[in-house]
Amino acid sequence: MTEHLTGAPVANLHEMLLASEDISGFLGGFTASMAQALSSDGDEVWCAVTLLRPKRSVTVAASSHHAEALDEIQYHYGDGPCLTAAREHRVVHVPDTRTDPRWPAYGKAAAANGILSALGVPFELGGEADAGLNVYANQPDKYDEATIEVIQRQVAQASTILRLAVRLARHRDTEADLQAAMASRTTIDLAVGIVMGQNRCTQDKAFDILRAASSHRNIKLRKLAAELVATVGKGPATTHFQH
């Protein structure tokens, strides 16, 4: 089984990220590839990624709708192998859900839904979030030590890529926010200039007039400024920050 995991496309995680529009797309491809690599004739495997949140854990990616439904069983009971793995940052292996004593109610429900073994492997995201890969199988004793080690390595590689993706996403958001702030500042400066010309007043006085009008009309200063510039200029203001 391990030879399927170490080959393409599961190992090509960087290519998978580049081909994805966002992090959710990457995780969707990752779970689908893992499920395909772990499944064999007659033995089906389902994978999903759980993200822990203060009020309710959620499935952020899954190899199929069935995998999402299997996650919901665990959420219903509020505990289980995959939630424990994400919460405690350790691998949790359930060789047989029918006999494992740690979560008897969950184990009984899982077995009733065809899940006879389960594996939870945490993502290490450097404090960004608590998440784990959930691996479900319809056969008991599905994962030997060698397979579990390979799955751990795949999740570790994915964790590294996810941390990078999160940082890049934050950088893009910050850059977009800065660009928007600069554009707003430019629009406000143009509006101040218009008020100065209309009222033959100083820059400070013009800004006070705009701020008072913003407060009186209960709209944001940048929106009021944009309206004024658009009215005078017969269209929205343009800046060198726009392309």
C-alpha positions in Angstrom: 0.0 0.0 0.0 2.8 2.4 0.8 4.1 2.5 -2.7 0.9 4.1 -3.9 1.3 6.9 -1.3 4.8 7.8 -2.2 4.1 8.1 -5.9 2.3 10.7 -7.9 0.0 12.5 -7.5 0.1 12.5 -3.6 3.8 13.3 -3.3 3.5 16.2 -5.8 2.0 18.6 -3.2 3.7 21.7 -4.5 2.3 21.1 -8.0 -1.1 20.5 -6.4 -1.0 23.8 -4.6 0.0 25.7 -7.7 -2.9 24.1 -9.6 -5.4 25.1 -6.9 -7.2 28.4 -6.7 -7.0 28.6 -3.0 -6.2 26.6 0.2 -9.6 24.8 0.2 -8.9 23.6 -3.4 -5.5 22.3 -2.3 -7.0 20.4 0.6 -9.7 19.0 -1.6 -7.1 17.6 -4.0 -5.0 16.3 -1.1 -7.9 14.3 0.5 -9.0 12.9 -2.9 -5.4 11.8 -3.7 -4.9 10.2 -0.3 -8.3 8.4 -0.5 -7.4 7.1 -3.9 -3.9 6.0 -2.9 -5.1 4.2 0.2 -8.1 2.4 -1.4 -7.8 -1.0 -3.0 -10.1 -3.5 -4.6 -13.0 -4.1 -2.3 -11.4 -1.9 0.5 -12.6 1.7 0.3 -11.0 4.6 2.2 -12.4 8.0 2.8 -10.5 11.1 3.8 -11.4 14.5 5.2 -9.8 17.4 7.0 -11.2 18.7 10.3 -10.6 22.2 11.5 -11.2 22.8 15.2 -13.2 25.9 16.1 -14.3 27.2 19.5 -18.0 26.5 19.1 -18.0 23.7 16.5 -15.5 21.7 14.5 -16.0 21.8 10.7 -14.9 19.7 7.7 -13.0 22.0 5.4 -12.2 19.4 2.7 -13.2 15.9 1.9 -12.6 13.2 -0.7 -16.4 12.8 -1.0 -19.7 13.7 0.5 -19.6 10.4 2.3 -16.4 11.4 4.0 -18.1 14.6 5.2 -21.0 12.5 6.6 -18.5 10.3 8.5 -17.0 13.4 10.1 -20.5 14.5 11.2 -20.8 11.3 13.3 -17.8 12.3 15.3 -18.9 15.9 15.7 -22.3 14.6 17.0 -20.5 12.8 19.9 -18.1 15.6 20.4 -15.0 13.4 20.6 -13.3 10.6 18.8 -10.0 9.7 17.2 -9.7 12.5 14.6 -10.9 15.3 17.0 -8.4 14.0 19.6 -5.6 13.9 17.0 -6.2 17.6 16.0 -6.7 18.7 19.6 -3.7 16.9 21.2 -1.4 17.0 18.1 -0.8 13.2 18.1 -1.6 10.3 15.8 -4.6 8.4 17.0 -5.2 4.9 15.5 -8.4 2.9 15.9 -7.7 -0.6 14.5 -11.3 -1.8 15.0 -14.2 0.6 15.9 -16.2 -2.4 17.2 -13.8 -3.2 20.0 -11.9 0.0 20.8 -12.8 1.0 24.3 -11.9 4.7 24.1 -15.0 6.1 22.5 -17.7 3.3 22.8 -20.7 5.4 21.6 -18.8 6.8 18.6 -17.3 3.4 17.8 -20.7 1.8 17.7 -22.1 4.5 15.5 -19.1 4.4 13.2 -19.3 0.6 12.8 -23.0 0.9 12.1 -22.1 3.3 9.2 -19.5 0.9 7.8 -16.4 2.4 9.4 -14.4 -0.4 10.9 -11.1 1.4 11.3 -10.1 5.0 11.6 -6.9 7.1 11.8 -6.4 10.7 12.9 -3.2 12.5 11.9 -2.7 16.2 13.0 -1.5 18.9 10.8 1.3 21.0 12.4 0.5 24.5 11.4 2.7 26.4 13.8 -0.1 27.8 15.9 -2.1 29.0 13.0 -4.9 26.5 13.6 -5.7 23.0 14.9 -6.6 20.6 12.2 -6.3 16.9 11.3 -6.6 14.5 8.5 -9.3 11.9 9.1 -8.8 8.5 7.4 -11.7 6.1 7.4 -11.8 2.5 6.1 -14.5 -0.1 5.7 -12.1 -2.9 6.9 -10.6 -3.5 10.3 -6.9 -3.3 10.8 -6.5 -1.4 7.6 -3.3 0.5 8.5 -0.1 -1.1 9.4 2.8 0.8 11.0 4.6 1.4 7.7 1.4 2.8 6.1 0.8 5.1 9.1 4.3 6.4 8.9 3.9 7.3 5.2 0.6 9.0 5.9 2.3 11.0 8.7 5.0 12.1 6.2 2.4 13.2 3.7 0.5 15.2 6.3 3.8 16.8 7.5 4.7 17.8 3.9 1.2 19.2 3.5 1.5 21.1 6.8 4.6 22.8 5.5 2.9 23.9 2.3 -0.2 25.0 4.2 1.9 27.2 6.5 3.5 28.8 3.4 0.1 29.2 1.7 -1.4 30.9 4.8 1.5 33.4 5.0 1.2 34.1 1.3 -2.5 34.7 1.6 -2.0 37.0 4.5 0.7 38.9 2.5 -1.8 39.3 -0.4 -4.5 40.5 1.9 -2.2 43.0 3.5 -1.0 44.3 0.2 -4.6 44.6 -1.0 -5.6 46.4 2.2 -2.6 48.8 1.8 -3.5 49.4 -1.8 -7.1 50.2 -0.9 -6.0 52.5 1.9 -3.7 54.4 -0.4 -6.5 54.7 -3.0 -8.9 56.0 -0.3 -6.3 58.5 0.9 -5.9 59.8 -2.6 -9.6 60.2 -3.1 -9.9 62.1 0.2 -7.1 64.4 -0.8 -8.8 65.1 -4.1 -12.1 65.8 -2.2 -10.3 68.2 0.2 -8.8 70.0 -2.8 -12.3 70.4 -4.3 -13.7 71.8 -1.1 -10.8 74.2 -0.8 -11.5 75.5 -4.3 -15.3 75.8 -3.7 -15.0 77.5 -0.3 -11.7 79.3 -0.7 -10.4 77.9 2.6 -7.4 76.2 4.0 -6.7 72.5 3.8 -7.5 71.9 7.4 -10.8 73.8 7.1 -11.7 71.8 4.0 -11.0 68.6 5.8 -13.2 69.7 8.8 -16.0 70.5 6.4 -15.8 67.0 4.9 -15.7 65.4 8.3 -18.7 67.3 9.5 -20.7 66.4 6.4 -19.7 62.8 6.8 -20.9 62.8 10.4 -24.1 64.6 9.5 -25.0 62.2 6.7 -23.7 59.2 8.7 -21.6 57.8 6.0 -17.9 57.0 5.9 -15.5 59.8 5.0 -14.0 57.9 2.1 -17.4 57.2 0.6 -18.4 60.9 0.9 -15.1 61.9 -0.7 -15.6 59.4 -3.6 -19.1 60.8 -4.2 -17.8 64.3 -4.3 -14.9 63.5 -6.7 -17.3 61.5 -8.9 -19.7 64.4 -9.1 -17.1 67.0 -10.0 -15.1 64.7 -12.3 -18.1 63.0 -13.9 -16.7 59.6 -12.8 -14.7 57.8 -10.1 -11.3 59.0 -9.2 -8.4 57.1 -10.7 -5.0 56.7 -9.1 -1.7 55.2 -10.2 -2.5 52.3 -7.8 -5.2 51.1 -10.2 -4.5 49.1 -13.3 
